[in-house]
Amino acid sequence: MNSNQTAGQHDAAAFSEEVELSGHIIDSLLLPKVLDEISSLGGEFEILHIQVGHGRRDPSYARLRISAPSEDELDGILAQIGQHGAVPVSPHDCRLEAADMDGAFPEGFYCSTNEDTEVRVSGVWIPVDDQEMDCGIVVDPDGPSARCVPMSDVRKGELTVIGRQGTRVRPVGRDASGHDAFSFMNSTVSSEKPKGVTVRDIARAMRAAKEGDGRILIVAGPAVVHTGSRDHFSYLIEQGYVHRLFAGNALAAHDIEQSMYGTSLGISMSHGRAAEEGHEHHLRSINRIRRLGGIRQAVEAGVLTEGIMYQCIRQDIPYVLAGSIRDDGPLPDVITDALEAQRTMRELSRGVTFCLMIATTLHSIATGNLLPARVKVVCVDINPATVTKLADRGTFQTIGVVTDVEPFLRVLVDELKTAETA
């Protein structure tokens, strides 16, 4: 820490340090947020220099002197505002300590956020790869390189960043390219807000990802099948709007149940009434897939000929079916080891630029924890609490659409079809 006790300064603010912020700190409200954090944590600030960008793409710059009554309080302030991109004017290299055991970091390790981060090694700032919240940072000084590592995956001897010294984040600011739903990273969580404009913006973002270098991840719950939305979702996969799928046993099981019995949870998808012995259908579907060895084998054998999982196999879309304690069966494709499921999801989420989460609270939050803040995230759920929980747990970039699944997917598919024929 580069703090100094200033002679003649009042005891109430005896410790100080100068920090700087740069980028879209005005229009993204980062500067006001930093100033508010300083005051709320009992510190004081003095703006030493500020330069405001005039154009939409012009960055701004501010240099502040932060003061606090004690070194510990100053450290706390600097740690908090550091998450918003405020870095000391006179930085030091990051402090490294070798992990003394597998599966646990040394005490005082730097806890990562989902914001793009850099660490200072031998006087050079290097980017942190595999950015993810709630991890530690392991550094290879020979590279030099750095990467986020989950606690369970750290190995004895790996050099771990300790404390905030020599770290800085690059907060996601506004997208100055337009005025769509993603121009500002904020959540539109309301059942009363207009959906049409947001859905058009989502369709535009998905087309851009399909036509460019983007990668689209869909996180989906079984309500996609229960609500009669399976054909809409299958269309998205078939037309190249899905590059990765994260789900649980239930989505795949009920999708396959509909293919084999025309029901979902025993309810007929054609007339909406309970089928005779329909409560057994999902179990019989799972059993049939288990007897064949897996979903791919069922497709190759001609047993599974339609639906979401069929399209994933046909279009060669990587998917993760992560298990839970309540799963029936489960299907052979389900990863029942939670840590192994996390690792697979983490690997497949690299390179994702757009994530659409549909009607699944736990899978949405789990995936949100893995994604860097630069990934555009849309969460669609009938329950606004799902979107709120995502934001509360750090996935602040989420755009929330509070609606039922079927009308959302129907309108989304219509928007995409209209654009394709235009």
C-alpha positions in Angstrom: 0.0 0.0 0.0 1.3 3.4 -0.9 -0.2 5.5 1.8 1.4 8.4 3.6 0.7 10.3 6.8 0.6 13.9 5.8 2.2 16.5 8.2 -0.2 19.1 9.4 -3.3 17.2 8.2 -6.2 16.9 10.5 -6.3 13.6 12.5 -9.7 12.8 11.1 -8.2 12.3 7.6 -4.5 11.5 8.4 -3.9 8.9 5.8 -4.2 9.6 2.1 -3.4 8.3 -1.4 -3.9 9.6 -4.9 -5.9 7.5 -7.4 -6.9 8.0 -11.0 -9.9 6.9 -13.2 -10.1 6.9 -16.9 -12.6 5.9 -19.6 -16.4 6.6 -19.8 -16.4 7.5 -16.1 -19.0 10.3 -16.5 -21.7 8.9 -18.7 -21.4 5.5 -17.1 -21.7 7.2 -13.6 -18.5 5.5 -12.4 -17.1 8.8 -11.0 -20.2 9.7 -9.0 -20.3 6.1 -7.8 -16.7 6.3 -6.6 -17.2 9.6 -4.8 -20.3 8.2 -3.1 -18.4 5.0 -2.0 -15.6 7.2 -0.5 -18.1 9.3 1.5 -20.2 6.3 2.7 -17.1 4.5 4.0 -16.1 7.5 6.1 -13.4 8.9 3.8 -12.9 12.3 2.2 -11.9 13.2 -1.4 -10.3 16.1 -3.2 -10.6 16.3 -7.0 -7.1 17.3 -8.1 -7.7 17.1 -11.9 -10.6 16.3 -14.2 -10.8 16.2 -17.9 -14.2 15.4 -19.5 -14.5 13.9 -22.9 -16.7 16.0 -25.2 -17.8 13.3 -27.8 -19.7 10.1 -27.1 -16.5 8.1 -27.8 -14.1 10.4 -25.9 -12.8 9.1 -22.6 -12.7 11.2 -19.5 -10.0 11.3 -16.7 -10.0 12.2 -13.0 -7.3 12.3 -10.4 -8.4 12.2 -6.7 -6.8 12.4 -3.3 -8.5 10.0 -0.9 -8.1 10.5 2.8 -9.2 8.5 5.8 -8.7 8.5 9.6 -6.7 5.2 9.6 -4.7 3.1 7.3 -7.1 0.2 7.6 -10.0 2.5 6.6 -8.1 3.9 3.7 -7.3 0.3 2.6 -11.0 -0.5 2.8 -11.9 2.5 0.7 -9.2 1.8 -1.9 -10.4 -1.9 -2.2 -14.0 -0.8 -2.8 -13.3 1.9 -5.3 -10.7 -0.3 -7.0 -13.7 -2.5 -8.2 -14.9 0.6 -10.2 -11.5 1.2 -11.9 -9.8 3.6 -9.4 -6.1 2.7 -9.3 -3.2 4.3 -7.3 -1.2 6.9 -9.2 2.0 5.3 -8.0 1.3 1.5 -8.3 3.4 -1.4 -7.1 3.8 -4.9 -8.4 1.2 -7.3 -7.2 2.2 -9.4 -4.1 2.5 -13.1 -4.9 2.5 -16.0 -2.5 2.8 -19.7 -3.3 -0.3 -21.8 -2.5 0.6 -24.1 0.4 -1.9 -26.8 -0.4 -4.3 -28.0 -3.1 -7.8 -26.6 -3.2 -7.3 -23.5 -1.0 -5.7 -20.1 -1.5 -3.3 -18.5 1.0 -5.1 -16.2 3.5 -5.6 -12.7 2.2 -5.9 -13.8 -1.5 -7.3 -11.3 -4.0 -10.9 -12.1 -4.7 -11.7 -11.5 -8.4 -14.8 -9.8 -9.9 -16.4 -10.3 -13.3 -14.8 -7.1 -14.6 -11.7 -7.3 -16.8 -8.7 -7.2 -14.6 -5.0 -6.6 -14.9 -2.1 -7.3 -12.5 1.3 -5.7 -12.4 4.3 -8.0 -12.7 7.8 -6.7 -12.9 6.5 -3.2 -13.7 4.3 -4.4 -16.5 0.5 -4.6 -16.4 -0.7 -7.9 -17.8 -4.3 -8.9 -18.5 -6.0 -11.7 -16.4 -7.3 -14.5 -18.6 -10.5 -16.5 -18.0 -12.1 -13.6 -16.1 -14.7 -14.8 -13.6 -16.0 -13.5 -10.3 -15.3 -15.2 -6.9 -12.0 -16.7 -7.9 -8.3 -16.1 -7.1 -5.6 -15.0 -9.6 -2.7 -17.3 -10.3 0.4 -15.7 -12.0 3.1 -17.4 -14.1 6.0 -14.9 -13.9 7.8 -16.6 -16.7 5.1 -15.8 -19.2 4.3 -13.5 -17.8 0.6 -14.4 -17.6 -2.2 -14.5 -15.2 -5.6 -16.2 -15.0 -8.6 -16.6 -12.7 -8.7 -19.9 -10.9 -11.5 -21.3 -8.8 -10.7 -22.2 -5.3 -11.1 -25.9 -5.8 -8.7 -25.9 -8.8 -5.7 -24.2 -7.3 -2.7 -26.4 -6.8 0.1 -26.3 -4.3 3.0 -24.1 -5.4 1.0 -21.9 -7.7 1.7 -18.2 -7.3 -1.4 -16.5 -6.0 -2.1 -12.7 -5.9 -2.4 -11.5 -2.3 -4.4 -8.3 -1.5 -5.4 -5.6 -3.9 -1.9 -4.1 -4.5 -0.8 -4.3 -8.1 -4.3 -5.0 -9.4 -6.7 -2.9 -11.4 -10.0 -3.5 -13.1 -11.4 -2.1 -16.4 -15.1 -1.5 -15.6 -17.6 -2.1 -18.4 -18.9 1.3 -19.4 -21.7 2.3 -21.8 -21.9 1.1 -25.3 -21.6 4.4 -27.2 -22.5 2.8 -30.5 -26.3 3.1 -30.2 -29.4 3.5 -28.0 -30.6 -0.1 -27.8 -31.3 -2.1 -24.7 -27.6 -2.8 -24.3 -26.4 0.8 -24.5 -26.3 1.0 -20.7 -25.6 -2.0 -18.6 -28.7 -1.8 -16.4 -31.5 -4.1 -15.6 -35.0 -3.5 -17.0 -36.8 -5.5 -14.4 -40.4 -4.7 -14.7 -43.5 -6.6 -15.9 -45.0 -3.2 -17.0 -42.2 -2.1 -19.3 -42.7 -2.6 -23.1 -41.2 -5.8 -24.4 -41.4 -5.3 -28.1 -38.4 -2.9 -28.4 -36.3 -5.1 -26.1 -37.1 -8.2 -28.0 -36.1 -6.5 -31.3 -32.8 -5.5 -29.7 -32.2 -9.0 -28.5 -32.9 -10.3 -32.0 -30.5 -7.8 -33.5 -27.8 -8.8 -31.0 -28.3 -12.5 -31.9 -28.2 -11.8 -35.6 -24.9 -9.9 -35.2 -23.4 -12.8 -33.2 -24.5 -15.3 -35.8 -23.2 -13.3 -38.7 -19.9 -12.2 -37.0 -17.5 -13.6 -34.6 -19.9 -13.8 -31.7 -20.9 -16.9 -29.7 -24.4 -17.3 -28.2 -25.0 -19.3 -25.1 -28.6 -20.3 -24.1 -29.4 -21.3 -20.5 -32.8 -22.9 -20.4 -35.2 -24.5 -17.9 -37.9 -27.2 -18.5 -40.6 -24.5 -18.8 -39.4 -24.1 -22.3 -41.0 -27.5 -23.0 -43.9 -27.2 -20.5 -45.2 -24.0 -22.1 -45.2 -25.4 -25.6 -42.1 -23.4 -26.7 -40.0 -26.4 -27.8 -40.5 -25.8 -31.6 -39.4 -22.1 -31.2 -36.3 -23.2 -29.4 -35.5 -25.9 -31.9 -35.8 -23.3 -34.6 -33.1 -21.2 -32.9 -30.8 -24.1 -32.8 -31.5 -25.3 -36.3 -30.9 -21.8 -37.8 -27.6 -21.2 -36.0 -28.7 -18.9 -33.2 -27.4 -21.2 -30.5 -23.7 -22.1 -30.1 -23.8 -23.5 -26.5 -26.6 -24.9 -24.3 -26.6 -25.1 -20.5 -29.5 -26.9 -18.8 -30.4 -29.6 -16.4 -31.8 -33.1 -16.6 -35.3 -31.8 -16.7 -35.1 -29.8 -19.9 -33.7 -32.8 -21.8 -35.9 -35.3 -20.2 -39.2 -33.5 -20.9 -38.0 -32.6 -24.4 -37.4 -36.3 -25.1 -40.7 -37.1 -23.4 -42.6 -34.9 -25.8 -40.8 -36.5 -28.7 -41.7 -40.0 -27.6 -45.1 -39.5 -26.0 -46.4 -36.1 -27.0 -46.5 -35.0 -23.4 -44.6 -32.9 -20.9 -44.9 -33.9 -17.2 -47.7 -36.1 -18.4 -49.7 -33.3 -19.9 -50.6 -33.6 -23.6 -49.0 -30.9 -25.7 -51.9 -31.1 -28.2 -55.0 -30.9 -26.0 -53.6 -29.8 -22.7 -55.1 -32.5 -20.6 -53.4 -35.2 -18.5 -52.6 -38.3 -20.5 -53.5 -41.7 -19.1 -50.5 -42.9 -17.0 -48.8 -39.7 -18.2 -46.9 -39.3 -14.9 -44.7 -42.3 -16.0 -43.8 -40.8 -19.4 -40.7 -38.9 -18.4 -39.4 -41.9 -16.5 -40.0 -44.3 -19.5 -38.3 -41.7 -21.8 -35.2 -41.5 -19.6 -35.1 -45.3 -19.3 -35.2 -45.7 -23.0 -32.3 -43.3 -23.5 -30.3 -45.1 -20.8 -30.9 -48.4 -22.5 -29.5 -46.9 -25.7 -26.5 -45.4 -24.0 -27.2 -41.7 -24.4 -28.9 -39.0 -26.4 -26.5 -39.2 -29.4 -27.0 -42.9 -29.6 -30.8 -42.4 -29.6 -30.5 -40.0 -32.5 -28.2 -42.2 -34.5 -30.6 -45.2 -33.8 -33.5 -43.2 -35.2 -35.3 -43.4 -31.9 -35.1 -39.6 -31.2 -36.1 -37.7 -34.3 -37.2 -34.2 -33.2 -36.9 -31.6 -30.5 -34.2 -29.6 -28.7 -31.7 -32.3 -27.9 -32.2 -33.8 -31.4 -31.2 -30.5 -33.0 -28.2 -30.2 -30.6 -26.9 -33.5 -31.9 -27.8 -32.8 -35.5 -26.2 -29.3 -35.4 -23.2 -30.5 -33.3 -24.0 -27.9 -30.5 -22.0 -28.5 -27.3 -24.2 -28.8 -24.3 -23.9 -29.2 -20.5 -26.7 -31.0 -18.6 -25.8 -30.3 -15.0 -27.4 -32.7 -12.4 -29.1 -31.9 -9.1 -30.2 -33.9 -6.1 -33.8 -34.2 -7.3 -33.1 -35.6 -10.8 -34.9 -38.7 -12.0 -32.7 -41.2 -13.8 -30.8 -39.2 -14.7 -30.1 -39.2 -18.4 -26.7 -40.7 -19.2 -25.5 -37.3 -20.6 -26.1 -35.5 -17.2 -22.9 -34.6 -15.3 -23.7 -35.5 -11.7 -20.5 -34.2 -10.2 -21.1 -30.5 -9.4 -17.5 -29.4 -9.6 -17.0 -31.3 -12.9 -20.2 -29.6 -14.3 -18.8 -26.2 -13.3 -15.5 -27.0 -15.0 -17.2 -28.0 -18.2 -19.5 -25.0 -18.2 -16.5 -22.8 -17.5 -14.6 -24.3 -20.5 -17.6 -23.9 -22.9 -18.4 -20.4 -21.8 -15.1 -19.0 -23.0 -15.6 -16.9 -26.0 -19.3 -16.4 -25.4 -20.4 -12.9 -26.3 -24.2 -13.1 -25.7 -26.1 -15.2 -23.2 -29.9 -15.7 -23.1 -31.2 -17.2 -19.9 -34.7 -18.6 -20.1 -36.9 -19.6 -17.2 -34.3 -21.2 -14.8 -33.3 -19.4 -11.6 -30.5 -21.7 -10.4 -28.9 -22.4 -13.7 -29.0 -18.7 -14.6 -27.3 -17.6 -11.4 -24.7 -20.3 -11.8 -23.9 -19.3 -15.3 -23.9 -15.6 -14.4 -21.2 -16.4 -11.9 -19.0 -17.8 -14.7 -19.4 -14.9 -17.2 -17.2 -11.8 -17.4 -19.1 -8.5 -17.3 -18.4 -7.7 -21.0 -20.8 -10.5 -22.0 -24.3 -9.2 -22.8 -26.8 -11.1 -20.7 -30.6 -11.3 -21.1 -32.7 -13.1 -18.5 -36.3 -14.0 -19.4 -38.5 -15.1 -16.5 -42.0 -14.8 -15.3 -40.6 -14.1 -11.9 -38.8 -10.7 -11.6 -36.9 -12.1 -8.5 -34.8 -14.2 -10.8 -33.4 -11.2 -12.6 -33.0 -9.3 -9.2 -31.0 -12.3 -7.8 -28.7 -12.3 -10.8 -27.9 -8.6 -10.2 -27.6 -9.0 -6.5 -25.0 -11.7 -7.0 -22.9 -9.6 -9.3 -24.2 -10.1 -12.8 -25.1 -6.4 -13.0 -25.0 -6.3 -16.8 -28.2 -8.4 -17.0 -31.2 -7.1 -19.1 -34.3 -8.5 -17.5 -37.5 -9.3 -19.5 -40.4 -10.3 -17.2 -42.8 -12.4 -19.2 -43.8 -16.0 -19.9 -41.5 -18.1 -22.0 -43.7 -19.0 -24.9 -44.8 -15.5 -26.0 -41.2 -14.3 -25.7 -39.7 -17.0 -27.8 -42.6 -16.7 -30.3 -42.0 -13.0 -30.8 -38.2 -13.5 -30.9 -38.4 -16.1 -33.6 -40.9 -13.9 -35.6 -38.4 -11.0 -35.4 -35.5 -13.3 -36.6 -37.6 -14.7 -39.4 -38.7 -11.2 -40.5 -35.1 -10.1 -40.7 -34.1 -13.1 -42.7 -36.8 -12.5 -45.3 -36.3 -8.8 -45.5 
